[in-house]
Amino acid sequence: MISARSASSRCHPFLYSVAFSCLLVPAAGWAQSSPPTQSLDPVVVQSPAAAAKRRAATGTPVRATRSRSNRSAATNAAPVEAPRGPAGFAAPTLNLTGTTSTGSRLNLTRLQTPASVEIITSETLAERGQQNLLDAVTQNATGITAIGEPGNGGVAFSSRGFTGVDSVKTLYDGTRLYVGSGTVTFPFDTWSAEHIEVLRGPASVMYGEGAIGGAINVISKMPSWIPRNQAEISFDSNLTRRIAVDSGGPINKDVAYRLTATGNMSDGWVDRDNNSNVAIHAAVQIKQTEDIVWTLSTDYGDRNPSRYFGTPLINGQFDERLRFKNYNVGDSTIRFQDSWNQVKTEWQVADGVSIRNTLYYLYSKRHWKEAEIYTHNPATGLIDRGDYLEIFHDQQQIGDRMDASFKGHVLGMANEFVAGFDVNRIEFKHTNNSPYGGSSSVNPFSFDPGVFVSPDPTTPGFSSVATQYAFFAENRLAVTEQLSLIAGVRQDQPSVERTDLRNPANSYNKDYSATSWRAGAVFTPVRDLAFYGQYSTATDPIGGLLTASNANSKFELATGKQAEIGVKQSFWGGRGEWTLAAYEIVKNNLLTRDLNNPGLVVQVGQQSSRGIEASLGLALDHGWRIDANTAFLKAKYDNFLQPGNGGTVNYAGNVPVNVPQNVSNVWLGWAFAPDWFANAGVQIVGKTFADNANTLEMPAYTLVNAGLQWKPDVNTTVSLRVYNLFDKIYATSSYSDNQWILGMPRTARLAVNVKF
C-alpha cells in the first residue's frame, strides 16, 4: 500500500518538472502593442463568428487568428444581426450555435450534437446573481434539481430520474474527481467559471463509468489576451459578506495570465451556522509557437460550509416553528480543502490534425464532526439526536488524458475523427469513528446544543487504490450537407485494491471492465434547424469504485441505456431558439439494503424514466428577453423487491427518492431604460418522496427571484436582488425519512461590480 505522503512526494516533482519545462520555452520578444481601450459590450445575440472572435481574445489559441478552409461550418457561418437595446446589458442566453466540449470531443455546436446540451454563460450567472454551482445549474438548466447537503459536499443533483454524485457527475474543465464515500466538494463557486455546460442523459461514453443521469462541466476562465480587471463586493440580509476579483491580460506577446479569487463569510440563515469559503484560480498560457500552446492552471478551494443537516418532522409533519432551528452540536465542524493542478497542451500538427493533452493532479482533504440524525420522539416530545460521527477523507488523483483529432474525407464525404486515452490513479483513505455511537435528546424549541461526545474512537477505517485505463473514440461522418452520423465508444478497465485497516479479511482486489457506446444522427433540412436521434449505453459502479465494500465488490456493474430523439432550432436571425427532446432511460441491477439485516446489501430490479424536455429563448424588441424551460418525466422502479419485515416488500411502480416529476424555469428580463435592467425568475419543482414506499411526501414548491441592475457609468454595475421573494418554506431533499433539508428564506443582496 502506497501512502498518501509518498504518492504526493512523487506527484509534485513530476508536475513541477513539466511546469518548469514550459517556462523554458523561448519567447520571440517582449514588445507588445498598447492595450486597446476597454468598453462594455452592447446588447448582442452572439453569432458563431462573434463567438470565434471571443474565443481568440480569451485564449483558445491554436491558429486563432488564421483563416482555415477546413474549419467547421459553425465557425464559417455568417454573422447575424444583433438586436438593439439600451447599451451595457448583454443577451448571453442564446447560444444554440455555439460549440460545446461536454457533449462531444469533436468541437461540435449544440445544433450538430445529437444530445441535450446546455451552456450557462458567465454573463448569465452575473446577470441573475448566481454565485454558487447549485443555483447556477438548477435555476437555468432544464429539469435538474439540487439535493446537496453537507454530507455529500453540497454539490449533488437529480437529473432525468437519477440522483446523487455517482449518477450526475460534476467535472472541472472536463476532468472528474472520482467520488469518495458519496462526496464531491469542488467546484462550488461560479466566479472562476467562463461558462457551465450541462449534458443531460448518460455520459459514460465521454467520462467513464457513472453519469447515467448527466454531467455538469464547469469551464474555468482562460488567460485573456486583452487586459481586463474587475472586482465585486456584496452583502446580504443573512450577513453574507463577499469580495471577488478577476484580473487577466498579456504579460508579453507570447504569455498571458488569468487570476480570480473570491471569499465569503456568512452568519447563515439557521441558528449557529457561521460559514465561510475561499476559492482561487490562476492560469498562465504560453504560445510556444503559432501551433503549440501550453496552459498551466491551479485551483484551490477551502470551505467551512453550513453545518445544517436538516429539520426533523413532528409526527410526520413539518412544524414552521422549527424553520430556523439547527440541531447540530455546538462544536460541530466541517472543512473541505481541494487543490486542482493542470498542464494542458494544444498542438495543431497540420491542417486537419491536432493533439490535445491534459496532465492533472487533484487533492482533497475533508473533515466532518457532528451529530447528523434528528428524530422526534412522540413519547417524550424531545428531539433524539444520533450518528455522532467524525470522518476524515484524504484523496488524491493523478492522471493524463490525450486525444488526437483528424479532419478529412471518406469516400468523398467530410469526416471528423477523434481518439485518445485516459489513465489515472486514485488513492483514498477513510478515517472514522464507526459505528458512530453517541446520543442525546433536546427540547425542540429551546435547548443547549451541547458538545460532540462519542464512545467510539476515530481510527483509520480503510484505504483504497484505484487504477484506471480507458480508451475512447468518436466519429462524425457528413453523409450529405443535411445528414450527419455520429458514433462514439469508450472502454474502461478500472482495478481497485481495498485494504480494510480494521479487519484485514475484508480487504479485496477487483478488476472491472466496462464498455459504453452511443450512435446518433442529425438531420438539418434547412439551416439552423436540426432533428436528431441517439441511442447510448452507460455503466455505474456499485457503491462507487473507491469505497465499495467487500460485499458490494461481488456485485455486477449497474448498466443503463437511453434512447433520445429531439429537435433544435435557432431562428429570427439568431434572436430566438427552441429545443424539444423525448427520452427513455432504463437502469438495471439496483442496490438496496435488506430490511431484516440492514448490514446486508442485495442487488435487485430495474429503474426507468421517460420524459419530455423543452426550452425557449427570445430576445425581443424594446429590451425584453425571455428564457424558459420545462421537463416532465415519469420515473419509477420497474422491478424492486426488497427483503424485510418477515417477507418481501414490492416497490415496483413507486417513484425514486428525491425525484420530482416536473421541473420548470422561466426568466424574464427587461432593459427598460438606458443603464437600467430588471429581471425575474420563477422556479417550479414538483413534489418528491423521502422514502421508497412513497409514504413520505415533500410538497411541490414555486420560488421567485428578482433583480434590478443600474450602471451609473460604463464600468460600474450596482445590483439589488431578492431571492425567494415571497419567503416560501420548502424542502429541497430528504436527509433521512423524517428529516428535510430546507431551502433558504427570503434574502436580499446588494452588490457593486467595478471594471478597471
C-alpha positions, -999 to 999 in steps of 0.1 A, spaced: 0 0 0 14 33 -11 9 61 14 -7 94 6 25 112 16 48 91 -6 25 95 -36 23 132 -31 61 135 -30 63 117 -63 35 137 -80 47 172 -71 82 169 -85 68 155 -117 43 183 -121 70 209 -112 93 195 -139 66 198 -165 58 233 -155 95 242 -155 99 228 -190 71 251 -201 88 281 -187 120 274 -206 102 279 -239 119 309 -255 98 339 -262 102 357 -296 102 391 -279 89 413 -252 75 441 -273 37 445 -272 13 470 -286 -5 493 -263 -37 478 -249 -70 487 -266 -94 509 -248 -118 487 -227 -155 492 -230 -186 473 -221 -204 451 -246 -236 463 -262 -268 443 -263 -259 414 -286 -270 379 -296 -237 362 -301 -233 347 -336 -209 318 -343 -185 342 -359 -186 365 -329 -180 336 -306 -149 326 -326 -135 361 -322 -143 360 -285 -125 326 -281 -95 340 -298 -94 370 -274 -98 349 -243 -72 323 -251 -85 295 -273 -52 298 -290 -43 274 -318 -42 293 -350 -70 316 -337 -61 344 -360 -57 325 -392 -85 315 -416 -86 278 -424 -105 263 -453 -113 232 -433 -127 249 -403 -161 238 -391 -193 251 -407 -202 267 -374 -171 289 -374 -177 300 -410 -213 307 -405 -224 343 -414 -230 366 -385 -265 375 -375 -278 410 -370 -277 419 -333 -309 432 -317 -306 466 -302 -315 479 -268 -301 501 -240 -263 498 -240 -244 478 -215 -266 447 -210 -258 416 -230 -281 388 -242 -259 358 -232 -285 330 -232 -290 325 -269 -261 301 -278 -275 272 -297 -250 277 -325 -220 278 -300 -196 249 -297 -195 226 -267 -169 203 -254 -191 183 -230 -215 166 -254 -187 157 -279 -149 158 -283 -153 169 -319 -159 206 -311 -194 204 -325 -221 231 -320 -251 223 -299 -271 220 -332 -247 194 -345 -247 173 -313 -273 145 -311 -278 151 -274 -293 175 -249 -266 200 -241 -269 235 -225 -245 263 -219 -248 287 -190 -225 317 -196 -207 338 -170 -228 368 -182 -259 348 -173 -246 340 -139 -237 376 -132 -270 389 -145 -290 366 -123 -267 368 -93 -260 331 -91 -228 328 -70 -228 290 -64 -229 260 -86 -263 246 -72 -282 278 -80 -265 283 -114 -275 248 -126 -309 243 -110 -322 278 -119 -311 277 -155 -307 241 -168 -336 221 -179 -350 195 -155 -322 195 -129 -328 199 -92 -305 202 -62 -301 175 -35 -269 189 -20 -262 188 18 -231 188 40 -227 151 39 -223 149 1 -203 181 -2 -232 203 -11 -227 196 -48 -253 169 -58 -281 169 -83 -311 150 -97 -315 147 -135 -338 125 -156 -349 104 -126 -314 96 -113 -298 112 -83 -265 118 -65 -229 124 -73 -225 90 -88 -254 94 -113 -249 131 -121 -212 138 -125 -196 172 -118 -164 180 -138 -140 208 -139 -125 216 -173 -136 182 -185 -118 164 -156 -137 144 -130 -127 139 -94 -136 104 -85 -163 101 -59 -151 91 -24 -178 79 0 -205 97 -20 -188 131 -17 -176 157 -42 -166 191 -29 -152 211 -58 -160 233 -78 -186 252 -58 -182 289 -66 -191 303 -101 -168 334 -101 -140 315 -118 -163 299 -144 -163 311 -180 -194 290 -185 -211 258 -174 -220 231 -198 -248 206 -189 -252 173 -206 -285 155 -198 -286 118 -202 -259 91 -200 -223 105 -202 -203 73 -197 -190 73 -233 -174 107 -226 -163 104 -189 -163 67 -180 -184 48 -155 -213 66 -139 -231 97 -151 -263 79 -162 -283 110 -154 -259 135 -169 -228 156 -164 -221 191 -153 -189 206 -167 -176 238 -152 -152 255 -177 -128 279 -160 -118 313 -172 -89 312 -195 -60 336 -197 -70 368 -215 -50 384 -243 -69 417 -237 -62 435 -204 -92 432 -181 -97 438 -144 -129 437 -122 -138 435 -86 -171 429 -68 -183 432 -33 -217 422 -19 -237 420 13 -270 402 21 -296 400 48 -280 368 62 -249 388 69 -231 372 40 -201 393 30 -184 386 -3 -154 400 -21 -142 388 -55 -115 399 -80 -107 389 -116 -76 400 -135 -62 390 -168 -41 401 -197 -9 396 -217 25 396 -200 42 397 -234 31 388 -269 36 351 -261 24 348 -225 -10 358 -209 -25 352 -174 -58 350 -155 -63 353 -118 -96 351 -100 -102 350 -62 -133 351 -41 -140 349 -4 -173 346 16 -182 349 52 -218 344 65 -238 341 97 -260 316 78 -298 316 78 -303 290 106 -291 293 142 -254 289 149 -244 284 113 -214 306 106 -197 295 74 -170 307 50 -151 298 19 -122 309 -3 -117 300 -40 -86 309 -60 -80 302 -97 -48 311 -116 -38 302 -151 -9 311 -175 -9 305 -212 23 303 -232 24 303 -270 55 282 -278 49 286 -315 19 295 -337 8 259 -334 18 248 -299 2 263 -268 7 254 -231 -18 263 -204 -8 258 -167 -35 263 -141 -40 258 -104 -72 260 -83 -76 260 -46 -108 258 -25 -111 260 13 -146 257 27 -162 257 61 -197 251 48 -231 251 65 -234 226 93 -272 223 90 -283 187 83 -320 193 81 -351 198 101 -369 168 118 -406 163 112 -430 163 142 -454 134 140 -447 132 103 -455 169 97 -433 199 93 -436 224 121 -429 260 110 -416 269 144 -386 247 137 -377 265 104 -346 282 117 -335 256 143 -301 239 139 -300 207 160 -263 200 154 -239 201 184 -223 234 194 -188 224 185 -196 208 152 -171 213 124 -169 207 86 -140 216 64 -132 208 28 -99 216 11 -94 210 -26 -65 216 -49 -65 211 -87 -34 214 -109 -34 210 -147 -10 213 -175 -27 214 -209 -10 212 -243 -26 220 -277 -7 212 -308 -20 219 -343 1 193 -361 -11 202 -396 -43 213 -413 -70 190 -400 -47 173 -374 -45 184 -338 -34 168 -305 -45 178 -270 -31 166 -237 -41 173 -201 -19 162 -172 -36 167 -139 -32 162 -101 -61 166 -78 -61 166 -40 -90 167 -15 -89 167 23 -122 166 42 -133 165 78 -167 162 95 -175 161 132 -212 165 141 -245 149 151 -264 142 119 -297 124 126 -325 141 144 -358 123 152 -389 134 171 -398 111 199 -436 112 204 -433 96 239 -411 123 253 -418 152 229 -380 156 225 -357 155 195 -334 125 198 -300 131 182 -278 103 169 -250 95 145 -223 113 164 -197 109 136 -162 120 129 -149 113 94 -117 122 76 -112 119 38 -77 120 22 -79 117 -16 -55 123 -44 -57 116 -81 -31 119 -108 -38 113 -144 -33 121 -181 -58 125 -209 -47 127 -245 -66 128 -278 -59 133 -314 -84 148 -339 -84 143 -377 -105 161 -403 -106 148 -438 -129 129 -462 -141 93 -465 -154 83 -499 -158 120 -507 -177 127 -475 -165 151 -449 -153 132 -418 -141 141 -383 -125 116 -360 -110 118 -325 -94 90 -305 -75 90 -272 -68 76 -238 -74 85 -202 -52 70 -174 -54 78 -137 -45 66 -103 -66 75 -72 -56 70 -36 -83 73 -9 -81 69 28 -111 69 51 -108 75 88 -138 74 111 -153 66 144 -177 39 131 -202 27 144 -209 63 152 -221 59 188 -234 88 209 -268 102 215 -287 130 233 -322 144 235 -331 181 234 -362 202 236 -374 210 200 -378 248 207 -352 257 233 -321 238 241 -284 238 248 -267 224 217 -241 206 238 -208 193 225 -196 163 205 -192 132 226 -188 97 211 -178 65 228 -162 53 196 -126 63 188 -117 78 155 -92 55 137 -83 46 101 -110 25 86 -99 16 51 -78 28 22 -82 21 -15 -62 25 -46 -80 26 -80 -61 25 -113 -80 31 -145 -71 28 -181 -96 40 -207 -96 43 -245 -122 63 -264 -130 72 -300 -157 93 -317 -165 99 -353 -188 123 -373 -195 115 -410 -213 141 -431 -232 118 -454 -247 149 -471 -249 186 -463 -281 178 -444 -273 144 -428 -245 135 -404 -239 103 -384 -221 105 -351 -208 75 -331 -186 70 -300 -172 42 -279 -153 40 -247 -136 11 -230 -128 14 -192 -105 -10 -174 -105 0 -137 -90 -20 -109 -94 -15 -72 -74 -26 -43 -91 -20 -10 -73 -25 23 -95 -29 54 -74 -14 82 -96 -29 110 -105 -63 96 -79 -75 70 -103 -103 60 -125 -77 43 -97 -65 20 -100 -73 -17 -87 -68 -52 -112 -64 -80 -108 -58 -118 -137 -43 -138 -144 -40 -175 -170 -16 -189 -178 -7 -225 -200 23 -233 -211 34 -267 -235 57 -285 -248 62 -320 -268 91 -334 -278 110 -364 -285 147 -371 -307 159 -400 -307 195 -409 -333 201 -436 -327 239 -435 -301 260 -419 -302 262 -381 -330 236 -378 -318 201 -367 -336 169 -360 -317 142 -341 -318 108 -326 -294 89 -303 -290 56 -286 -265 53 -258 -253 30 -230 -238 36 -196 -224 17 -166 -225 25 -129 -202 11 -102 -219 -4 -72 -213 19 -43 -185 38 -61 -152 25 -72 -132 39 -43 -155 30 -14 -173 -2 -24 -173 -27 5 -161 -63 2 -198 -73 -2 -205 -47 -28 -175 -57 -49 -190 -90 -57 -220 -74 -74 -222 -68 -111 -219 -33 -125 -252 -15 -129 -260 -9 -166 -281 16 -183 -293 25 -218 -311 56 -233 -330 63 -264 -335 100 -272 -350 120 -301 -353 157 -304 -353 189 -325 -334 222 -321 -337 255 -340 -321 289 -340 -344 314 -358 -353 350 -363 -318 359 -373 -304 344 -341 -328 362 -318 -347 331 -309 -341 294 -303 -360 264 -291 -354 228 -283 -376 197 -277 -364 163 -266 -380 130 -256 -361 101 -240 -363 68 -222 -336 56 -198 -335 21 -182 -311 11 -154 -306 -24 -142 -290 -41 -111 -300 -16 -84 -288 -20 -49 -308 -18 -16 -305 -30 20 -322 -60 35 -347 -46 59 -343 -77 81 -305 -72 82 -295 -35 75 -259 -46 72 -267 -68 42 -269 -53 7 -288 -70 -20 -289 -64 -58 -324 -60 -72 -345 -48 -100 -347 -21 -125 -354 16 -126 -366 36 -156 -376 71 -166 -394 85 -196 -396 122 -202 -401 153 -224 -380 184 -221 -384 217 -239 -367 251 -238 -373 285 -255 -353 317 -257 -363 350 -273 -346 384 -275 -375 407 -282 -377 444 -291 -376 472 -266 -351 454 -244 -372 424 -235 -358 389 -232 -375 356 -221 -359 322 -213 -380 293 -203 -376 255 -200 -397 227 -186 -393 190 -180 -419 163 -174 -409 128 -166 -422 95 -153 -396 79 -131 -403 46 -114 -390 14 -101 -399 -13 -127 -388 -42 -105 -378 -36 -69 -383 -64 -44 -367 -56 -10 -364 -83 17 -378 -72 50 -404 -74 77 -405 -112 76 -412 -111 38 -405 -91 7 -417 -56 0 -425 -48 -36 -418 -12 -46 -425 -16 -83 -442 14 -97 -430 38 -70 -411 70 -76 -374 70 -66 -364 92 -37 -358 129 -43 -370 128 -79 -396 155 -89 -418 146 -119 -419 181 -133 -395 210 -131 -397 244 -149 -377 276 -150 -388 309 -165 -367 341 -167 -380 375 -179 -356 404 -184 -362 440 -194 -337 467 -202 -364 493 -196 -343 524 -197 -307 535 -206 -284 519 -179 -312 500 -162 -321 463 -163 -347 443 -144 -353 406 -143 -373 380 -125 -371 342 -124 -397 316 -115 -386 281 -105 -412 254 -102 -404 220 -87 -429 192 -83 -434 170 -53 -409 144 -43 -408 114 -19 -385 108 10 -388 70 11 -390 41 -14 -425 33 -2 -437 68 -13 -454 73 21 -434 105 30 -442 133 5 -423 165 2 -446 192 -13 -441 209 -46 -428 245 -45 -425 276 -66 -397 301 -60 -395 337 -73 -362 356 -76 -359 392 -88 -332 416 -95 -325 452 -106 -293 465 -121 -281 501 -126 -250 513 -144 -241 547 -131 -211 547 -155 -198 524 -182 -175 504 -158 -198 502 -127 -228 480 -121 -249 482 -89 -273 452 -83 -301 446 -59 -315 411 -58 -341 394 -37 -341 356 -36 -372 336 -26 -391 368 -29 -423 355 -13 -404 337 15 -416 302 5 -409 274 30 -398 244 10 -377 213 12 -350 206 -14 -344 170 -4 -346 145 25 -316 136 46 -334 107 62 -371 96 61 -382 122 86 -356 149 82 -359 175 55 -332 199 41 -350 232 39 -342 259 14 -330 295 21 -357 320 32 -362 354 16 -328 371 12 -319 405 -2 -284 411 -16 -267 443 -27 -236 441 -49 -213 465 -66 -191 454 -96 -164 477 -109 -143 471 -141 -110 490 -143 
